[in-house]
Amino acid sequence: MTTVRDRQSPGAATAGRALAPLPSDLPRVERRSAMPGGFVAAGGVAGIKASGRPDLALIARDGKESLAAAAIFTPNRFAAAPIRKSRLNLIATEPAGKGGFGYADAVVCTSGSANAATGAAGDEDQAEVGRIVSAATGAAEDRVLHLSTGLIGTRLPLDLVRSGVEGLAPTLASTDDGLLAAAEALRTTDSVVKVATATVDLPGGTVRVTGIAKGVGMIAPQMATMLSVVVTDAGAPPRLLWEVLRAASARTWNQLSVDGDTSTNDTVFLLASAASGVVVDEQSRAAFAGAVEAVARDLARQQAADGEGATALITCQVSGAVDDAEARAVARIVIQSSLLKAAIHGRDPNWGRIAGAAGNATLARAAVLEAAGLPAAEARERGGSAAQLDPDLLRIAIAGHLVYDGQAGGPIEFDREAARRDMAGKEVLLRLDLGLGTGTGEAFGCDLTEAYVIENSEYTT
C-alpha cells in the first residue's frame, strides 16, 4: 500500500527555494459594475438606516421574461425571514430545486435591519415586502427574491420600505450606474462598494458576468458568507446555474473569513437573463463557470480586504496537498486563526502560528465538498475529517520569504526585518507546500485589529 511518505513529493526538487504564488487560469476581472443586458437596477434611501445612507436596492428583469435564478443560503439555524421567503418563492417556481433554484422577476434588498430572529411577525413583514415590490414593479409576488442585512432582532419599518420602493421603482435603469447604486445600497459597515465584472467568449458570442456584494463583518466560511447578487446575460437553465454557483462558492466565498462568525442572512443569488442570445450548454459550461468563479473570487478578496478594522488582506495559497479539498482545508484554517490574524496585524513573520493552524485543518462539511465536485458518498465519508499533513514535508513562506522547510530539517534562517518590510503592504501572501500530491487551494482573510474590537463592542449602542 502506498503511504503518504511513499508519494513523490512535488516540492522535493525545490527544497530551500521560495514558493511562488499559485497561477490562475480564471478570466480577467474588472472592478466595475458593467450591467449585463436584460436587467434594470436602482438603489436609494428609504430611511431604514438612521445615518441616512442608501439602504434600499432593487434589481429586476428588463422585459417580460422571468430570470433563471439560483441561490445559496447560510446554514445558520437562525436563518432570517428573507431567506425563508426566498426559498419558498424558488420552490413555488421550480419545486425540483427545493429552494436552491427556480425563477425570479426581481430582487429586493433592505439594509439596516436583518429581519432575523423576529418570529412569525418577521415572516409576515417579509411577505409584505414582496407584495410591495410586486405592486411597484409588476413582478410576480412569488418571483421576488429577498435580501436583508443589518441588526439582528429588529423588525422592518414597512412604512419606510413601502415609500422607498414606490419612489425607487420608477428610477430602475439598465445602466452601469443603476447597478452601482444598488451595490452602494447593500453596504452596512463596508467602507467601499464592491463590484466585479468578467466577460467570456462562448460559442455563439460573448457573455458578461457582473457581481455586487457586501461584507464585511460576521463572516466565516459556510457556503455563502455575505450578501451578493451575480447577474449575467447568458442563457442557462436554473439547475445549471445552481451547480455552477455551488462549485464557485465552495472555492471562493467558502474560503473567506473575517471573524469566524456565520451570519443569519448570508445569501448569494445568480440570475441569468438570456439577453445575449448565447445559451450555456455542456460544451461551454466550463468557460461560463470560470467567469462566475472569477467574479466570486474577486468579490471575496474585496470583502476580505475590507474586513471590519482591517489593514491587510491575507491570502493563503496551498499546494502539494493530496487533493484540492485538502488544500482548501489547510488554507481555510490558516486564515481563520485569530493568532495568525493578530500576527499579520503586527507584521510579525511568526511562522509558528501558520504551522500550528495548519496542523488542525479539517475538511469542509460534506455539502461543501459535494458542491466542489466530490461524489456524494465520498463527500459524506470525508466531510469534517482531518486533512493530511506531514511536518517533515511541509514548507512555509511568508511574503516571499521561506521560513520553514521540513525537507531541510525545519526552521530556516531568514531576514526577519526584511520579511517585516515585505509584510507592510495591503496584501500579505502566505504560501504552503505540503509535499504530498498535486492538490491546490486558497483562502482569503484579514488581520485582526483594535478597530474591529471597538466597532463590535458598541454595535447596538
C-alpha positions in Angstrom: 0.0 0.0 0.0 1.2 3.5 -0.9 1.5 5.7 2.2 1.9 9.5 2.4 5.6 9.2 2.8 5.9 6.9 -0.2 4.4 9.6 -2.5 6.6 11.5 -4.9 7.0 15.0 -3.3 6.4 17.7 -5.8 8.4 20.1 -3.6 11.5 17.9 -3.1 13.4 19.3 -6.0 12.8 22.8 -4.9 13.6 22.4 -1.2 15.3 25.5 0.2 13.8 27.8 -2.5 11.0 30.3 -2.1 7.4 29.3 -3.0 6.0 31.2 -6.0 2.3 32.4 -6.0 -0.1 29.9 -7.5 -1.1 30.6 -11.1 -4.7 31.2 -12.1 -6.5 30.3 -15.3 -9.6 32.3 -14.5 -10.7 35.1 -16.8 -9.6 38.7 -16.1 -11.9 40.7 -13.8 -12.6 44.4 -13.9 -13.7 46.1 -10.7 -16.7 47.9 -12.3 -20.4 47.5 -12.3 -20.9 46.7 -16.0 -24.6 45.9 -16.4 -25.4 42.8 -18.5 -28.4 43.0 -20.8 -31.7 42.0 -19.6 -31.6 43.7 -16.2 -32.5 47.0 -14.6 -31.4 48.2 -11.2 -31.6 51.1 -8.7 -30.5 52.0 -5.2 -31.6 54.7 -2.8 -32.5 55.9 0.6 -35.7 54.6 2.3 -34.8 55.8 5.8 -34.2 52.4 7.4 -30.7 53.5 8.4 -30.6 56.3 11.0 -27.5 57.6 9.2 -29.5 58.5 6.1 -27.2 56.5 3.8 -28.6 54.4 0.9 -30.4 51.4 2.3 -32.7 50.0 -0.4 -31.8 48.2 -3.6 -33.8 46.7 -6.5 -32.7 44.6 -9.3 -35.3 43.4 -11.8 -35.8 41.8 -15.2 -35.8 44.3 -18.2 -38.7 42.9 -20.1 -41.4 40.3 -19.7 -39.4 37.1 -19.4 -38.5 35.8 -15.9 -34.9 35.3 -15.0 -33.4 31.9 -14.3 -32.2 32.0 -10.7 -30.0 30.1 -8.3 -29.3 30.7 -4.7 -27.1 29.6 -1.8 -28.1 30.5 1.7 -26.5 30.4 5.2 -26.7 27.1 7.1 -27.3 29.1 10.3 -30.4 27.7 12.1 -31.4 31.3 12.9 -31.7 32.0 9.1 -33.5 35.2 8.6 -37.0 35.8 7.2 -35.8 37.0 3.8 -34.0 33.6 3.4 -37.1 31.7 4.3 -39.2 33.7 1.9 -36.7 33.4 -1.0 -36.6 29.6 -0.5 -40.4 29.4 -0.6 -40.6 31.5 -3.7 -37.9 29.5 -5.5 -39.8 26.3 -4.6 -43.0 27.8 -5.9 -41.4 28.5 -9.3 -39.4 25.2 -9.5 -40.3 22.5 -7.0 -37.4 20.3 -8.1 -35.0 22.9 -7.0 -36.0 22.5 -3.3 -35.3 26.2 -2.7 -32.0 26.2 -4.5 -33.1 27.3 -7.9 -36.1 28.5 -9.9 -37.2 31.7 -11.5 -37.3 35.4 -10.4 -38.6 38.7 -11.7 -36.9 40.9 -9.1 -34.5 41.1 -6.1 -35.1 43.5 -3.2 -32.5 44.3 -0.5 -33.1 46.3 2.6 -30.1 47.4 4.7 -30.2 48.4 8.3 -32.5 45.6 9.7 -31.6 42.0 9.3 -35.2 40.8 10.0 -33.6 37.8 11.7 -34.9 36.2 14.9 -38.2 38.2 14.6 -40.5 35.2 14.6 -43.8 34.9 12.7 -44.2 38.7 12.6 -40.9 39.0 10.7 -42.1 36.4 8.2 -45.2 38.4 7.6 -43.2 41.6 7.3 -41.1 40.0 4.6 -44.1 38.7 2.8 -45.4 42.3 2.8 -42.2 43.5 1.3 -42.8 41.0 -1.6 -46.2 42.4 -2.1 -44.9 46.0 -2.1 -42.2 45.1 -4.7 -44.8 43.2 -6.8 -47.2 46.2 -6.9 -44.4 48.7 -7.7 -42.5 46.7 -10.4 -45.0 44.3 -11.9 -43.0 41.3 -10.7 -45.0 38.3 -9.7 -45.1 38.1 -5.9 -43.7 34.6 -5.8 -40.9 35.7 -8.1 -39.5 38.3 -5.8 -36.2 37.2 -4.1 -35.3 38.9 -0.8 -32.1 40.1 0.8 -31.7 41.9 4.1 -28.8 43.0 6.3 -28.3 44.9 9.5 -29.1 44.4 13.2 -30.5 41.0 14.3 -33.8 41.1 16.2 -35.2 44.3 14.6 -38.4 44.4 12.6 -38.5 46.1 9.2 -40.2 49.5 9.1 -42.7 48.6 6.5 -44.0 52.2 6.0 -40.5 53.3 5.1 -39.9 50.3 2.9 -43.2 50.9 1.0 -42.5 54.6 0.3 -38.9 53.7 -0.6 -39.9 51.1 -3.1 -42.6 53.2 -4.6 -40.1 56.0 -5.1 -37.2 53.8 -6.3 -39.1 51.6 -8.8 -39.6 54.4 -11.4 -35.8 55.0 -11.4 -34.9 51.4 -12.4 -32.4 51.7 -15.2 -30.4 49.3 -17.4 -27.2 51.2 -16.8 -23.9 50.6 -15.0 -24.8 53.5 -12.7 -28.1 51.8 -11.8 -26.3 48.6 -10.7 -23.6 50.7 -8.9 -26.4 52.4 -6.9 -27.8 49.0 -5.9 -24.3 47.9 -4.8 -24.0 51.1 -2.7 -27.3 50.4 -1.0 -26.1 46.9 0.1 -23.4 48.4 2.3 -23.6 48.3 6.1 -20.1 48.7 7.7 -18.4 48.3 4.3 -16.0 51.2 3.7 -16.1 50.8 -0.1 -18.6 49.5 -2.7 -17.8 46.0 -4.1 -18.3 45.3 -7.8 -16.7 42.9 -10.3 -17.2 42.1 -14.0 -15.8 39.4 -16.3 -16.6 38.7 -19.9 -16.1 35.4 -21.7 -16.4 34.3 -25.3 -18.6 31.3 -25.8 -19.8 29.5 -28.9 -22.3 32.0 -30.3 -21.0 35.2 -28.8 -19.7 37.0 -25.7 -21.4 37.0 -22.3 -21.0 39.2 -19.3 -21.0 38.2 -15.7 -21.2 41.0 -13.1 -21.4 40.8 -9.3 -22.1 43.1 -6.5 -21.6 42.3 -2.8 -21.3 43.5 0.7 -19.2 42.2 3.6 -17.5 42.9 5.9 -18.1 41.5 9.4 -19.8 38.4 10.8 -18.1 36.4 8.0 -17.0 32.7 8.2 -16.7 30.0 5.6 -20.1 28.4 5.3 -21.1 28.1 1.6 -22.1 31.8 1.3 -20.6 34.4 3.6 -22.3 37.7 2.9 -24.8 39.2 0.5 -24.1 39.1 -3.2 -26.1 39.3 -6.5 -24.4 38.0 -9.6 -26.1 38.7 -12.9 -25.4 37.5 -16.4 -26.8 38.0 -19.9 -26.1 34.3 -20.7 -29.0 31.9 -21.1 -28.9 28.9 -18.8 -31.4 26.7 -17.0 -31.8 27.2 -13.3 -30.3 23.9 -12.3 -27.1 24.6 -14.3 -26.8 28.0 -12.6 -27.1 26.4 -9.2 -24.5 23.8 -9.9 -22.1 26.4 -11.2 -22.8 28.7 -8.3 -22.3 26.0 -5.7 -18.9 25.0 -7.1 -17.7 28.6 -7.4 -18.8 29.4 -3.9 -17.1 26.3 -2.4 -13.8 27.5 -3.9 -14.2 31.2 -3.2 -16.8 32.5 -0.7 -16.5 29.4 1.4 -12.8 30.2 1.6 -13.4 33.6 3.1 -13.3 34.5 6.8 -13.2 37.9 8.6 -14.1 37.0 12.1 -15.2 33.4 12.2 -19.0 34.1 12.7 -21.5 32.8 10.1 -24.3 35.3 9.6 -28.1 34.7 9.8 -28.6 36.4 6.4 -25.8 35.1 4.2 -27.1 34.8 0.6 -25.8 34.6 -2.9 -28.1 34.9 -6.0 -27.0 34.1 -9.6 -29.5 35.4 -12.2 -29.4 34.8 -15.9 -31.4 36.9 -18.4 -30.5 35.2 -21.7 -30.4 38.7 -23.3 -27.1 37.9 -25.1 -28.8 35.1 -27.1 -25.9 32.8 -26.0 -27.0 29.6 -24.3 -24.7 27.8 -22.0 -24.5 24.1 -22.7 -22.2 21.3 -21.7 -19.6 22.4 -24.3 -19.5 25.9 -23.0 -20.2 25.3 -19.3 -16.6 25.2 -18.1 -15.9 28.6 -19.7 -19.0 30.2 -18.2 -18.3 28.6 -14.8 -14.8 30.1 -14.9 -16.3 33.6 -15.4 -18.7 33.1 -12.5 -15.9 31.9 -10.3 -13.6 34.7 -11.3 -16.2 37.3 -10.2 -16.9 35.4 -7.0 -13.2 35.2 -6.2 -12.6 38.9 -6.8 -15.6 39.9 -4.7 -14.4 37.6 -1.9 -11.0 39.2 -2.0 -12.6 42.7 -1.8 -14.6 41.6 1.2 -11.6 40.2 3.0 -9.6 43.4 2.3 -12.4 45.5 3.7 -13.0 43.4 6.8 -14.0 45.5 9.8 -11.0 47.3 11.0 -8.7 45.5 8.6 -5.3 46.9 7.4 -4.2 43.9 5.3 -5.7 41.3 3.0 -4.4 37.8 3.9 -4.1 35.4 1.0 -3.1 31.8 1.9 -2.2 29.6 -1.0 -1.6 25.9 -0.6 0.0 23.5 -3.0 1.2 19.9 -2.7 -1.9 18.6 -0.9 -3.4 15.1 -1.5 -6.2 16.8 -3.4 -7.8 20.2 -3.8 -10.3 19.7 -1.0 -7.4 19.1 1.5 -5.5 22.1 0.2 -8.6 24.3 0.7 -9.0 22.9 4.2 -5.4 23.9 5.2 -5.7 27.4 3.6 -9.0 28.0 5.3 -7.9 27.2 8.8 -4.8 29.3 8.5 -6.7 32.5 7.6 -9.3 31.8 10.3 -6.7 31.7 13.1 -7.0 34.6 15.4 -3.4 34.2 16.5 -2.3 34.4 12.8 -4.5 37.4 12.1 -3.0 39.2 15.1 0.5 38.4 14.0 -0.2 39.8 10.5 -1.6 43.0 12.1 1.8 43.4 13.8 3.6 42.4 10.6 5.3 39.7 12.7 6.6 36.8 10.5 5.7 34.2 13.2 5.5 31.1 11.1 4.7 29.0 14.1 1.2 30.5 14.0 0.8 29.1 10.5 2.2 25.7 11.3 0.0 25.4 14.4 -3.1 26.3 12.5 -2.3 24.0 9.5 -1.9 21.1 11.9 -5.5 21.4 13.0 -7.0 21.5 9.5 -10.2 19.6 8.8 -12.1 19.2 5.6 -15.2 21.2 4.9 -18.8 19.9 5.5 -20.0 17.2 3.2 -22.3 19.6 1.4 -19.4 21.9 0.6 -17.2 19.0 -0.6 -20.0 17.7 -2.8 -20.6 21.2 -4.2 -16.9 21.4 -5.1 -17.1 18.2 -7.1 -16.6 15.2 -4.9 -19.1 12.3 -5.3 -21.8 12.4 -2.6 -20.6 9.2 -0.9 -17.0 10.3 -0.7 -18.1 13.8 0.5 -20.1 12.2 3.3 -17.2 10.0 4.3 -14.6 12.8 4.3 -16.6 15.7 5.5 -15.1 17.1 8.7 -12.1 14.6 8.6 -8.6 15.7 9.4 -6.5 16.9 6.5 -3.3 15.1 5.8 -0.1 16.9 6.8 3.5 15.8 7.4 5.8 18.3 9.1 8.8 16.6 7.5 7.5 17.6 4.0 5.8 20.9 4.8 7.3 24.2 3.5 6.1 27.7 4.5 6.8 31.1 3.0 5.6 34.5 4.3 5.6 37.4 1.9 8.1 35.6 -0.4 10.4 34.6 2.4 10.9 30.8 3.0 10.7 30.4 6.8 10.2 26.7 7.3 11.3 23.7 5.3 10.6 20.3 6.7 12.5 18.7 3.9 15.6 20.6 5.0 15.3 20.0 8.7 12.6 22.5 9.7 13.1 26.2 10.6 15.0 28.3 8.0 17.3 31.2 8.8 15.7 34.3 7.2 16.0 38.1 7.5 13.1 39.0 9.8 13.4 42.7 9.3 13.2 42.2 5.5 10.2 40.0 6.0 8.5 42.6 8.2 9.1 45.2 5.5 7.6 42.9 2.8 4.6 42.3 5.0 3.9 46.0 5.2 1.7 46.3 2.1 -2.1 45.9 1.7 -1.8 42.2 1.0 0.3 39.5 2.7 0.7 36.3 0.8 1.2 33.1 2.8 2.4 30.1 0.8 2.4 26.5 2.0 3.5 23.4 0.1 2.5 20.1 1.8 4.7 17.9 -0.4 2.0 15.2 -0.6 0.4 15.4 -4.0 -0.9 17.9 -6.6 -3.8 19.5 -4.8 -4.1 23.2 -4.6 -6.3 25.7 -2.9 -6.5 29.2 -1.5 -8.4 31.2 1.2 -8.8 34.9 2.0 -8.9 36.7 5.3 -7.7 39.9 7.0 -5.8 41.0 10.1 -7.4 41.3 13.5 -7.1 44.9 14.8 -8.1 47.1 17.7 -10.6 48.8 15.4 -12.5 45.6 14.9 -13.0 45.2 18.7 -14.0 48.8 19.1 -16.5 48.7 16.2 -18.2 45.5 17.5 -18.1 46.4 21.2 -20.7 49.1 20.7 -22.6 47.8 17.7 -26.1 48.3 19.1 -25.4 51.4 21.2 
